[in-house]
Amino acid sequence: MKKIFISLFLSGVFMYHTNAQTAVEGNKFLDNWSIGISAGGTTPLTHHSFFGNMRPITGIELNKQLTPVFGFGLEAVGSFNTSQSRTIFDRSNVSLLGLVNLNNLLGTYTGVPRPFEIEAVAGIGWLHYYMNRETGSDQNSMSTKLGLNFNFNLGESKAWTLALKPALVYDMNAMGSEAVRFHSGRAVWEISVGLKYHFGCSNGKHHFTKVRAYDQQEVDVLNAKINELHTQAGKDAEVLQEAVRKVTELEAALDKCRNQEPKIVKDTIDNTKKTLESVITFRQGRTTVDNSQLPNVERIATYLKNHKGASVLIKGYASPEGSVEVNERIARQRAEAVKKMLVGKYGIAEERIVAEGQGVGNMFEEPDWNRVSICTINAGTESSSR
């Protein structure tokens, strides 16, 4: 039995350090203390009837849990009617006990005690026999206690534990008359039921809570990221303030426009002149007149032939894709292309035609529609010759 408990203790130490990366809160000195009471029966291990020689016992205990696996406790147990003495207590055993939570030892502590757990108990104590005057003087002995606690952790907060506690208690040296050793003839069963209360911890719970352990390198990386986010947040705030300022200026300008008095524009219409416009479109980058645009050119030529006093102003335009120099050249060439066709194909006098390049046009919303030559006829006062 002793070898089994020693093996469990050593394996527990090994497994606990193997999983030492798991950190817990609630491990201060005043954390994880508990107090409990118990009641049950005791009977000799050998040479007696188990139930026939069962006598009552009662006990009190104070425990401290050092880790989710290991703890220690101070326990006092008194038994009644276990000898011929007529004292209130026939025997008391005050023990210093080591506690090993087998569930957390063999498994993993989840941060909350399980509803049911098994706890190994082992320790030594002071065994005292009470005698009245007729039976002799009190006797002292060394005791060893080995047992298991079957713990039922109650409630959501796990503040209370109800336990079934079977154990073997050895009188190690027969009241000082023999050598210290384990002997079944000097051992008794103790089977009791206990109720234990766990005091509150600094973490606000009645037990250890599991937390993740960070190393300093991870903390430094997180701090650097936080500082980076703070810097970015400051820049974003400046951009937002600038946007708000521009919106305020635009709103002020809009209100000014809405509140100003309307202006009356007077146009003088000169009815002495009549004008006619014709639009010739070009493909992107082209300066030659497509066949599809010949009717528009012929329309201008027909009017000029029928109205000898009329003249035409041709303005060439380009869309905004190219550079300024290229657009100005293409606009000029488009105006010249229409002029050359009027002179060469339709025989219109060159002095009646003015061709000008205007660069990039903005007459139309669609940029592509500004690849045009616009022919504006000044009819003068001459009427048709037909």
C-alpha positions in Angstrom: 0.0 0.0 0.0 2.8 2.4 0.9 4.6 1.7 -2.3 1.5 2.4 -4.3 1.0 5.8 -2.8 4.7 6.7 -3.2 4.5 5.7 -6.9 1.4 7.8 -7.4 3.1 10.8 -5.7 6.2 10.6 -7.9 4.2 10.1 -11.1 2.0 13.1 -10.2 5.1 15.3 -9.7 6.4 14.3 -13.1 3.1 14.8 -14.9 2.4 18.1 -13.2 5.7 19.6 -14.3 5.2 18.2 -17.8 2.0 20.3 -18.1 3.5 23.3 -16.3 2.7 25.6 -19.2 -0.9 25.8 -18.0 -1.2 28.7 -15.6 -4.0 29.1 -13.0 -5.3 32.0 -11.0 -6.3 31.8 -7.3 -3.0 30.5 -6.0 -2.3 33.1 -3.4 -1.7 32.1 0.2 -5.2 32.9 1.3 -6.8 31.2 -1.7 -8.2 27.7 -1.9 -8.7 27.0 1.9 -11.6 24.8 2.9 -13.1 23.5 6.2 -15.1 20.4 6.6 -16.8 18.0 9.0 -17.3 14.3 8.8 -19.1 11.4 10.5 -19.0 7.6 10.0 -17.7 4.4 11.5 -14.5 2.5 12.3 -13.9 -1.2 12.6 -10.7 -3.4 12.9 -9.1 -4.5 9.7 -8.7 -8.2 10.8 -10.0 -10.8 13.2 -13.2 -8.9 13.9 -16.7 -8.7 12.4 -16.8 -5.8 10.0 -20.2 -4.5 10.9 -20.5 -6.1 14.3 -17.5 -4.2 15.6 -18.3 -1.0 13.8 -18.1 2.1 16.2 -19.0 5.7 15.4 -16.4 8.4 14.6 -16.6 12.1 13.9 -14.0 14.5 12.5 -13.1 18.0 11.5 -10.6 19.1 8.9 -8.8 22.2 7.5 -7.4 21.9 3.9 -5.3 24.0 1.6 -5.1 23.3 -2.1 -1.7 24.2 -3.5 -2.4 23.4 -7.1 -5.2 21.7 -8.9 -3.4 18.4 -8.3 -1.7 18.7 -4.9 -2.9 19.9 -1.5 -2.5 19.2 2.2 -4.8 19.1 5.2 -4.9 18.9 9.0 -7.5 16.5 10.3 -8.7 15.5 13.7 -10.9 12.4 14.1 -12.3 11.0 17.4 -13.8 7.5 17.9 -16.3 6.3 20.4 -16.5 2.9 22.3 -13.5 1.4 20.7 -12.0 0.3 24.0 -13.2 -0.6 27.6 -12.5 3.0 28.7 -15.5 5.0 29.8 -14.2 8.4 28.5 -16.2 10.4 26.0 -13.6 9.7 23.3 -11.7 6.4 23.3 -9.2 7.5 20.7 -8.3 10.6 18.7 -6.1 10.9 15.6 -4.6 14.2 14.5 -3.0 13.8 11.1 -1.1 15.9 8.6 -2.3 14.7 5.2 -1.2 15.0 1.6 -3.9 15.2 -1.0 -3.6 14.2 -4.7 -6.5 14.9 -7.1 -6.3 11.9 -9.4 -8.6 13.3 -12.1 -6.4 16.4 -12.5 -3.3 14.3 -12.2 -4.2 11.8 -14.9 -6.2 14.2 -17.0 -6.2 18.0 -17.5 -7.6 20.6 -15.3 -10.3 22.4 -17.2 -10.6 25.5 -15.0 -13.6 24.3 -13.0 -13.8 21.3 -10.7 -15.5 18.3 -12.2 -18.9 17.2 -10.7 -17.2 14.0 -9.5 -13.5 13.6 -8.6 -11.3 11.0 -6.8 -8.7 12.2 -4.3 -5.9 10.1 -2.9 -5.0 10.7 0.8 -1.9 9.8 2.7 -0.2 11.2 5.8 1.1 10.6 9.3 -0.4 11.7 12.7 -0.5 11.6 16.4 -2.7 8.7 17.7 -3.9 9.2 21.3 -5.7 6.6 23.4 -7.8 8.0 26.3 -8.0 5.9 29.5 -9.8 6.4 32.8 -8.2 5.7 36.1 -9.4 2.2 36.4 -8.0 1.1 33.0 -4.6 2.9 33.2 -3.0 6.1 31.8 -3.4 7.6 28.3 -1.2 6.2 25.6 0.3 7.8 22.5 1.4 6.3 19.2 2.3 7.2 15.7 -0.3 6.7 13.0 -0.4 6.5 9.2 -3.5 7.1 7.2 -4.0 5.9 3.6 -7.3 6.4 1.8 -9.4 7.8 -1.0 -12.0 10.6 -1.1 -14.8 10.2 -3.6 -15.8 13.9 -4.0 -19.1 15.2 -5.3 -18.6 18.9 -6.1 -22.0 20.6 -5.7 -23.6 23.7 -7.3 -22.6 25.9 -10.1 -19.9 27.7 -8.0 -18.5 24.4 -6.7 -18.3 25.9 -3.2 -19.5 22.7 -1.4 -18.1 19.2 -1.6 -19.9 16.0 -0.4 -17.4 13.2 0.0 -17.4 9.4 0.8 -14.1 8.8 2.6 -12.9 5.2 3.0 -9.4 4.9 4.6 -7.0 2.6 6.5 -5.4 4.0 9.7 -2.4 2.2 11.1 -1.1 2.2 14.7 2.6 2.2 13.6 4.3 1.3 16.9 1.6 -0.2 19.2 1.5 2.7 21.7 5.3 2.8 21.7 5.8 -0.9 22.6 6.9 -2.1 19.2 9.0 -1.0 16.3 7.4 1.3 13.7 5.9 -0.8 10.9 2.7 -1.5 9.0 0.8 -4.4 10.5 -2.7 -5.4 9.7 -3.4 -6.4 13.3 -2.9 -2.8 14.3 -5.0 -1.2 11.5 -8.7 -0.1 11.4 -11.1 0.9 8.7 -12.5 4.4 8.7 -15.5 4.9 6.5 -17.1 8.3 6.8 -19.2 10.9 4.9 -17.9 14.5 4.9 -19.2 17.9 3.9 -16.7 20.6 3.0 -17.0 24.3 2.3 -14.4 26.0 0.0 -13.7 29.7 0.9 -13.7 32.3 -1.9 -10.4 33.1 -3.7 -8.9 36.3 -5.0 -10.1 35.4 -8.5 -13.7 35.7 -7.4 -14.3 31.9 -7.5 -14.1 29.1 -5.0 -11.5 27.2 -7.0 -8.6 27.7 -9.4 -9.3 29.3 -12.7 -7.3 28.5 -15.8 -5.5 31.2 -17.7 -3.2 31.2 -20.7 0.5 31.8 -19.9 2.2 34.4 -22.2 5.9 34.7 -22.6 7.6 38.1 -22.8 8.2 37.8 -26.5 4.5 37.5 -27.2 3.8 40.4 -24.9 6.3 42.6 -26.7 4.8 41.6 -30.1 1.3 42.5 -28.8 2.5 45.8 -27.4 4.2 46.7 -30.7 0.9 45.9 -32.6 -1.1 48.0 -30.2 1.3 51.0 -30.6 1.0 50.6 -34.4 -2.8 50.6 -34.2 -2.6 53.7 -32.0 -0.5 55.5 -34.6 -2.8 54.5 -37.4 -5.8 55.6 -35.4 -4.2 59.0 -35.0 -3.6 59.3 -38.8 -7.1 58.3 -39.5 -8.4 60.9 -37.1 -6.4 63.6 -38.9 -7.8 62.5 -42.3 -11.3 62.5 -40.9 -10.9 66.0 -39.5 -9.7 67.3 -42.8 -12.7 65.7 -44.6 -15.1 67.3 -42.0 -13.4 70.7 -42.7 -13.9 70.4 -46.5 -17.5 69.3 -46.0 -18.1 72.4 -43.8 -16.5 74.7 -46.5 -18.6 73.1 -49.2 -21.8 73.5 -47.2 -21.0 77.1 -46.5 -20.4 77.7 -50.3 -23.7 76.0 -51.1 -25.6 78.1 -48.6 -24.0 81.2 -50.1 -25.1 80.2 -53.6 -28.7 79.5 -52.4 -29.0 82.8 -50.6 -27.6 85.2 -53.3 -30.0 87.2 -55.4 -30.6 86.0 -59.0 -28.8 87.8 -61.7 -30.7 89.0 -64.8 -28.7 88.5 -68.0 -29.8 90.5 -71.0 -29.0 89.1 -74.4 -29.1 91.2 -77.6 -30.3 89.0 -80.5 -28.9 90.0 -83.9 -31.4 88.9 -86.5 -29.3 90.1 -89.3 -27.3 86.9 -89.4 -28.5 83.3 -89.7 -26.3 80.3 -88.6 -26.3 76.6 -89.4 -24.2 73.9 -87.7 -23.2 70.5 -88.8 -21.1 68.0 -86.7 -18.7 65.6 -88.3 -17.4 62.8 -85.9 -14.1 61.0 -86.1 -12.8 57.7 -84.7 -10.2 57.7 -81.9 -6.9 58.9 -83.1 -8.1 59.4 -86.7 -8.1 62.6 -88.7 -9.8 61.4 -91.9 -13.5 61.7 -92.6 -15.3 58.4 -92.6 -17.8 57.6 -95.4 -20.6 57.6 -92.8 -19.9 61.4 -92.2 -19.9 62.4 -95.9 -23.6 63.4 -95.8 -22.8 65.9 -93.0 -20.0 67.5 -95.1 -22.1 67.5 -98.3 -24.8 69.3 -96.3 -22.4 72.2 -95.6 -21.2 72.2 -99.2 -24.7 72.3 -100.6 -25.6 75.3 -98.4 -22.5 77.2 -99.4 -23.2 76.6 -103.1 -26.7 77.9 -102.8 -25.7 80.9 -100.6 -22.8 82.7 -102.3 -22.4 85.2 -99.5 -22.2 82.6 -96.7 -19.0 81.4 -95.0 -18.1 78.5 -92.7 -16.1 78.3 -89.5 -14.7 74.8 -88.9 -13.5 74.0 -85.3 -11.8 70.7 -84.7 -11.8 69.0 -81.3 -10.1 65.9 -79.6 -11.0 63.7 -76.7 -8.8 63.8 -73.6 -6.9 60.5 -73.9 -3.5 61.8 -75.2 -1.1 64.6 -74.3 -1.9 68.3 -74.8 0.4 68.6 -77.8 -1.0 65.5 -79.5 -4.6 66.6 -78.9 -4.0 70.1 -80.3 -2.4 68.6 -83.4 -5.3 66.1 -84.0 -7.9 68.8 -83.4 -6.3 71.0 -86.0 -5.9 68.2 -88.5 -9.6 67.2 -88.2 -10.6 70.8 -89.0 -8.2 70.9 -92.0 -9.5 67.5 -93.2 -13.1 68.9 -93.5 -11.8 72.1 -95.2 -9.8 70.1 -97.8 -12.8 68.0 -98.6 -15.0 71.1 -99.1 -12.4 72.7 -101.4 -11.2 69.6 -103.3 -14.4 67.6 -103.7 -17.1 70.2 -103.7 -15.3 73.2 -105.1 -15.9 75.7 -102.3 -13.6 78.7 -102.4 -10.9 78.5 -99.8 -11.4 82.1 -98.7 -14.9 81.3 -97.5 -13.6 78.6 -95.1 -11.8 79.1 -91.7 -10.4 76.0 -90.1 -9.2 76.1 -86.4 -8.0 73.4 -83.9 -9.5 73.8 -80.4 -7.7 71.1 -78.6 -9.7 69.0 -76.2 -13.4 69.5 -76.4 -15.9 69.5 -73.6 -19.2 70.1 -75.3 -20.5 66.6 -74.5 -20.6 64.6 -71.2 -19.1 61.5 -72.9 -15.4 62.1 -73.7 -15.6 60.0 -76.8 -18.3 62.3 -78.3 -15.8 65.2 -78.4 -13.8 63.7 -81.3 -15.6 66.1 -83.8 -15.3 69.0 -86.2 -18.1 71.4 -85.8 -19.0 73.4 -88.9 -20.8 76.7 -88.2 -22.2 78.6 -91.3 -22.5 82.3 -91.2 -25.3 83.0 -93.6 -25.1 86.7 -93.6 -28.1 88.7 -95.1 -28.1 87.0 -98.5 -31.1 84.9 -99.3 -31.1 81.7 -101.3 -30.4 81.9 -105.0 -32.9 79.2 -105.8 
